[in-house]
Amino acid sequence: MRFTSSFLPVWIVMFPMVMTAVIYYVEQHSEKMRNALAVGTSLVTFLSVAALYPYIMAGNIIEYKMFQLLPSLDISFRVDILSFSLALLSSFIWMMVAIYSLDYMCKEHGCNRYYPVLIITLASCMGIFMAGDLFTLFVFFELMSLISYVLVVHEETVEALRAGYKYLIMTIIGGLALFFGIIITFELAGTVTLSGATLIKEPSTLAFFAFISFLIGFGMKAGMFPLHVWLPDAHPVAPSPASALLSGIMLKTGAYGLLRVIFHVFGFEFMQREGWTVILAVVAVITILLGSAVAITQDDLKRRLAYSSIGQMGYILLGMSILTERALIGNIFHIFSHAFMKSTLFLCAGAIILKTGKRSIKELGGIGKQMPFTMFAFTLAALAMIGIPPFNGFLSKWTLSLGAMDAGVPFYVLVLLLSSLLNGLYYLPIIISAFFGGEPGHEHDHVKVNEAGYKMLIPIAILAVSCLLFGLLPTNLPFDLSRVAAEFLLRGGQ
Amino acid sequence: MSFAAAQEINATTETITSLLPVVAVLFPLAGSVLVLLAGLYAEKFRSALAVLTALVTFGLVLAIYPLVQHGTVIYHFADVMEYGLFFRADFLSFLFAALFAGSWLLATIYATVYMKKEASQTRFYVFLLSTLGHCLGVVLSGDLFSLFLFFELMTFSSYVLVIHRQTEQAIRAGTIMIYMGVAGGLSLLMGIFMLYWGVGTLELAPLLEEIMAAGINPLVVIPLFIVGFGIKMGMAPLHIWLPRAYEEAPSPVNAISSAAMLKAGAYGMIRILTMVFTPATPGAAVAGVEIVKYIGFAIIWVGIITMLLGATLAILQNNAKRILGCSSISQMGYILMGIGVATFLGYEKGAMGFAGSLYHIINHSVFKAALFMMVGAIYLTTLNVDITKVRGMFKKVPLVAVTFLIAYAGIGGIPGLNGYVSKTILHHAIVDAHKYGHAQSLLFAEKLFVLASAMTLVYFAKLFEGLFLGRTRPEDDEKSFKVSWVIKSLLILYSGIILAIGVFPEFVLNRLVIPAAAGFSFDPKNVAYVAHVNVWAWQDLKEPLIVFILAAVLYLILDHARAFTWKPPEWLSVEFMFYLPLTRFFFQTCCRFGASFDTAINQTYMKSGKVASAMCTYITSFDSSINDAYEKSGSVARKIVNQTERFDSSINDAYEKSGSVARNFVNQTERFDDALNDAYEKSGRTAKRLVNKTAELDGALDDAYEQSGYRSRSLWDRMRGRPSDWNIKNLNFDSLLMALMLGLFLFILIYYTKFA
């Protein structure tokens, strides 16, 4: 393992941050420039992350120390394979969403607020994934959480404000819990730098409190039971591209944080020895079943998707609690899969809402004839969600289940399969009524095709096809990255 | 081909790597895309293209035949879906693939006529062809992973075919079908997980030793597979999707569904029970063989129950398509029973059951597809196949009626037609199971087998009587029944096949069924015995006679008791007794419980929020009381100031008084000493000045006191602030408080742990 120092991570974080200010200045003068800059910034960020590929795949870890914010608390960056994977995924989805927003947001108010916020959340998200110590991670985590409040309440309806208030309160509680955890870690270890060596080596009451605080702090973001209550309110009220990011990427920062805590703060052997993973497993199983079961009873399309996100985050948490190699691969790969699937679904839902104004699933009968392309993409992603081969959702469930079998707990496999059945119960009716519901069709349907603009369809198409390709392709980049990342973590992060 | 030759081929030749199975699977999928494009741009060629695709696929499948005669054809795509896709064709796979592709070709030709007036034809052909690809994938895949992949795809693509009409009932039937399909798929997946985890391979090969060595209990794993494949197969009690789906689907779909999709389930069953769960060394008495044997015994009984249940249901139906659907359940029961016997008797004597069910699979594909096509031909004109309404078709469509009678005789097991051969072999099998398996109860099973055969004759008699005899409806009289020449020639072709197999049973047995058995672990002696079985012996020929007499008696009794028109109460159905409560229970526990649980959590949060806000209100009042205290203290200060002033003035008074005393004193001195003493005068003036200065000081002090009073009052006023800044709705205050409390808690905790 070689360490290199590179300015690139700083650039990746700082560039969108600086661009936020630029966009803020430009948008006073030209809307077109603003849009171009927003897409351009996300593109450049994505390319900059992609430029790290050769370094990272050669087995390097990039470390860069910026400055000391407080005595012995640095702002530092560290990019290993896990950071790189998630940063790559996030910046890619962000780019897709930015393109999608161009059409979607053009009828919305407050675009001048939306785009700078979109870009600065990208910056803070990159900061989270590339943070070199817990303190930096905390700073960016809070930045992202608080700023995304603006995305949640964008519509400024009563509902949105209520949901936003709930989100804000929960985020603050989570942030404080996280801070608490970090302070305890600092107290016990004297440093909060993430490195090969684990920080806390001795089990103690205080260490347990630290673990619980981290669990609350990151679990809050990840939509973990019983801290998930903000999620089904906040995700549906946000504008659809923002929901796609909230569900697709920002939930994963919580999962990422927990991975770092498990592997860098405590070490997975420590976790297993102390049996703390059991807490995570219990919570994960409840999260899976609760999210899936409640989703069935929802009638609002986006709300159903939000509950489905809770269930899917449960898979990721379950993978973390099992901690065998295959479970971990499945866990990281499911972060990829879910990002692709859920952002596709939310973007499709957004296209439907934009074109028809329908949010209730009961009204969606026959929508497949009106918007065949969108609903086809929706079907691909939904089948992936259910876990039908050869989609990526199947691959992650397959790997995760084999990991569970490795750990000798077929019960988890049963939970995963039951959840698949439940997923089927809430996704299939949407598809069935969309394509086959309503009036029986005739050879040449009289329903006029009324699709969203191509700027919305292209991102949807790319993401939906990714769901298929990343399950089917023999050289599967996300899967390879997951495998290398899992091996890396199990080696102790060296 | 003799068995010994087949065994030799299997043992000596190596595997052949060829893309042919892959091409056979992918070609119809590619064809479906072409049909889609044709549907969009050149509608005229759509159906022709579909037929062409099916034809070429059939040709491709037949091209595998020379290869499987020399060995197993394999092709491996490493790393696709991380696990890798594995294609493999042995003789059994080839047999199924040829059966599927052939039935599909005929059904597609039939569909070009049948579907002419239907809506969404493009969608129909696209999914018809892709389902063919998936079905071929099921039988041409070399491991359970690939098999599962195609099995799931088949569930979804066939769904679109079943709900083609998009009526409410069709959607309902399709919904039941797809959920059962998904549930079955998950059961299959669970079995696959357990197998893969234990053995590390999913290859379709004898694995029993490894399975037992890995500590997997076959009693857990095999039922998972049986449920998964059994749902597709229509096995009781998992059959409930089948009659509904058959009633609603278009006739070509019924034909391929009976001919192929049900058989895909049977194929899986055969692979699992008679291949994967057998020992690698044929006939070896390893641990686990006994357990698998018991499972085989159970399957024999499940098969018997399925055939009886299917037949009973068929007797009670009035819709011709539904009767045929229930008949399919019943016939799948025969096949299941054969597989059960093969599993039960295993290496030594199992070949008879295996051959019987394989033979019956071929036969059932032929006559059931033909029967559905006949009913469909009538449906095209009448748009109804309820046998209480549509009657007297013999006069209208005599050719259909004649071919129907041939197929009837075929399925009924009349000697000289195809069903007789397979039923006779299956009868041999169940007798063998009783004889060699030492299970007395199977003697009873044999009787039930005969009864089920009789019932087959009865419900087909009911169907024939209803549909072809009797008086036509007035509205049917006016219609002209012109059956297309395409359908006619198809029906004649099918009748020809039924007759040909019936007359030359050895051809199918020795050229198709026996070679397929070669890859399985059956005793060569037993297989040779099966290959030379003589179905024309008297003891076999007398069986149909018994069946026939039994059927006649049964028919008369049932007719007399008006059982044909009896509508069984709803609570008697499996659906009512088992599935409805199950789904209700599932929804109750999962959804309602989940939703209320979720709401409860939400409410807990809300309540805690309320408590927090109540606490904050209390703090506000506390705060204002502090404020009051400050205000009060301000007024106290003011009072003090006032009092000080009063004290001042009294001092002033005192000074003033002392001044006047001094003046008096001076006056008195003046009066006393007129003689003008300088010193006295000076001292008097000095005293006066002193008094003046004291008075000035007094005034200044007074001012100072007053000013300090004002200043302190304005300070308090400023510190009190405007009330809006401290509004409790302000979030920063909330978080500040929380931070404060958490921080306090934190430090207490740290120092407690550190110093305790």
Interface residues (C-beta under 8 A of the other chain):
Chain A: K166 L168 I169 I172 I173 L176 F180 I183 I184 E187 S204 T205 L206 F209 F225 P226 V229 L289 L290 S292 A293 V294 I296 T297 L383 I386 I388 P389 P390 F394 L395 W398 T399 S401 L402 M405 D406 P410 V413 L414 L417 L418 S420 L421 L422 G424 L425 L428 P429 I432 F436 G437 P440 G441 H442 E443 G471 L472 L473 P474 T475 N476 F479
Chain B: F77 A78 D79 V80 M81 E82 Y83 A119 S120 Q121 F148 L149 E152 L153 F156 I163 R165 Q166 T167 I171 G174 T175 I178 Y179 V182 A183 L186 L189 M190 F193 M194 Y196 W197 F587 C590 C591 R592 F593 G594 A595 F597 D598 I601 N602 Y605 G609 L731 D734 S735 M738 A739 L742 L746 L749 I750 T753
